[in-house]
Amino acid sequence: MELFKNTNFDFLGKKWPFIGMSLVLTALGLISLVMRGGPRYGIDFKGGALVTVRFVKRPPVEKVRSALSGKLPVEVQEVTDNNQDDLIGTDIHDDNALDQARSTIINSLNTNFGQPGSGNLDLNNTGKDALVERLRDPLQRAGAGMTDPQLAELAANIMNYRNSHGGLFASLDDVRRIPGVTPQIYNVIQQECYTSPFTIRATEIVGPRVGAELQRKAVLAVLYALGGMLVYIAFRFEWIYGFAAVIAVFHDTIITIGLFSLFNKELTLTVVAALLTLVGYSMNDTIVVFDRIRENLKLLRREPLESLINKSVNQTLSRTVLTSGLTFLTALSLFLFGGQVLNGFSFALVVGIMVGTYSSVFVASPILIFWQNFMESRKRKSRPAMLPVTPAPKENVRRGTAKVK
């Protein structure tokens, strides 16, 4: 499918506005990184605990922050895909304190949103074994005694029902619907348990040493990818092509990280995965343009390089618009509708696709022209100066007038 036929846009004639925009974005990003003391790393890299909390009806995020203020240094984010979850991240750098972070968060939320003084068991934040121990004696006293296997089966049914309904009970009335819960058993559960309006859905704990190691490996992964591509393109084309392509990809990565800093977004492992995806995508786009330039160099030997590059970009324009456009729409959909978990990943792709598409034309290609102009200027300077040649004097001889003695 070809969208554009016989186009003749002067892309390289418009290179300076795009180069200027790249310089401005790069400068703003670097200034932001310096002022913030580096990127804002996520829990993956700096260490800490990330807790996902689901509410029956989520309270205002400020109320959640105030419930945890003074207990831990936390950051609370709303998960907008279901309007029930909050992400609570705590920046802890002591290995011994990481295990206590989850308990502190649960106790603080329970103090503000639960029934801490009732002495009853929270059915939304308990496990199977704790429920078995809590119900054994009260059921015996109520005349509904059960054997240990029966009691374990009952607790498993309660846990399975809870997990299959979003991970929490909206109220104790939901327990009536569970198979095996008789009115007598329900009365005991009602006396011994209660349902808090929240539950802990997931807990991720990363030690600071592990985070530092992940950070180092993420940087090395990006550098190895750039180095490997430089070697491949230098072997496939010429070293200047590989240099131009790596500079363009490095330009894309720096601008993307700079925009993360400007918008105060976290760098996580998923963002690193997006950056590696961006490196491969941008490099592939650049190689397509360079391959067409190489083909045209054989066919149009006498064509000036700038005109030849313009023709090559115009010839690959339909392919660029189709692939970049469709990929951009996919990444944009993830950014708009993917929720908080995919926000950083999709943001990196959206920015990277836009920047990577124009860098193949307005950053990588001009480097080839600058290099050719530089080499030609060196050749002109290296040529020896030619002295002016004075014509030999003409003999004043008239043909056919010689006298013979």
Salt bridges, closest charged atoms under 4 A:
GLU62 OE2 - ARG65 NH1 2.76
GLU75 OE1 - ARG40 NH2 2.88
GLU78 OE2 - ARG58 NH2 3.95
ASP85 OD1 - ARG54 NE 2.76
ASP86 OD1 - ARG58 NH1 3.48
ASP91 OD1 - HIS93 NE2 2.68
GLU133 OE1 - ARG136 NH1 3.04
ASP148 OD1 - ARG136 NH2 3.35
ASP173 OD1 - ARG176 NE 3.90
ASP174 OD1 - ARG177 NH1 2.64
GLU192 OE1 - ARG134 NE 3.06
GLU213 OE2 - ARG216 NH2 2.77
GLU213 OE2 - LYS217 NZ 3.87
ASP252 OD1 - HIS251 ND1 2.81
GLU266 OE2 - ARG40 NH2 3.54
ASP285 OD1 - ARG319 NH1 2.62
ASP291 OD1 - ARG236 NH2 4.00
ASP291 OD1 - ARG294 NH2 2.80
GLU295 OE1 - ARG292 NE 3.39
GLU303 OE2 - LYS311 NZ 3.43
